[in-house]
Every structure is written in C-alpha cells, then in structure tokens.
C-alpha cells in the first residue's frame, strides 16, 4: 500500500503516530492462526502464536518476528514506540515487566497498523 492510499484515519495512526481508541481495533479480541504484517509495506511483524489477551484495549503480542520491529524512545520521554523496521510505520508501544506472559513483554499494537494473513 502506498501512503497516498491510506484513509485519513489510517494516516493519523500509521504516519502521524496516533492511537486508535481502546477496544475499537478489529484485532483486539481476534485469535486466529496466521501472521500479522505491516499495513503499509507487508513486512511480517507478529505471529498469532505470540498474541495474547492483554486486557488493554489493543492487540497484544509478547514477541515480534525477529528484526522486523524497531524500538525507539517515544517523544513523551517515558514509553518506547514500536515501528516497522522496513518502512517506519507506527505500530504502537512496547511495555516490559508487566508479567502477562513468561516473556514479560507486551507489544501494544494498533489494529489499524497491521493486516492479518491466515495460515
């Protein structure tokens, strides 16, 4: 997908680093078998095997597909933003030490930023 093909809402999330309203994303409570790819460039980002119920209002994953998600300091100085390592599309944020899974990591991802591909 090209940036010009994004809806204004998608552009706000993916390019302008916005956040969709909690519990509104289509992948928040979605648990089918497959992979999640970047909406902008189709880079594989997360496997359904790493998805869990984070009860936070956004899709939650405890690990990314190796080298495909980049962590950068958020402009708020507190959180860590996650972006697609290929095209820098904003995905959401990553949180450590919450104890939801054995990996102790929660990638909190906007459904708007990803596309599910069934296996």
C-alpha positions, -999 to +999 in steps of 0.1 A: +000+000+000+012+035-007+009+064+018-015+081-006-039+051-004-043+054+034-076+069+047-072+100+069-077+078+100-051+053+089-026+081+081-032+096+115-022+063+132+005+050+108+022+082+097+014+108+123+018+083+152-017+085+165-036+059+186-069+043+178-095+043+206-091+014+231-112-017+224-121-004+189-095-023+168-105-054+149-076-074+162-081-066+199-100-099+206-090-117+174-072-151+179-070-169+145-039-188+133-016-167+110+007-138+108+003-100+111+020-079+085+026-041+082-003-024+065+020-001+047+047-025+033+036-061+041+066-069+063+058-098+086+057-083+122+040-107+146+028-144+147-005-154+161+015-177+184+027-146+202-007-130+206-024-129+240-053-113+257-037-082+272-069-066+285-055-032+275-078-024+245-052-030+218-038-062+201-011-076+224+019-097+214+048-109+236+074-110+208+079-098+173+092-115+142+130-111+146+145-079+133+112-067+118+101-043+146+122-014+158+120+001+192+126+038+196+122+062+225+088+079+224+086+116+222+069+116+256+102+105+271+086+077+291+073+050+267+091+030+239+075+033+205+075+004+181+076+009+143+080-014+113+118-018+107+113-017+070+091+014+064+089+031+099+051+028+101+039+035+136+026+003+153+022+013+189+043+008+220+061-019+239+060-025+276+083-046+297+080-062+332+042-065+334+041-102+339+013-111+314+034-139+298+067-157+305+084-133+281+073-104+302+068-082+272+037-066+257+037-051+222+006-030+223-004-026+186-029-005+168-051-028+146-051-001+120-013-006+115-014-043+107-032-068+084-038-104+094-029-132+069-043-166+078-021-197+077 
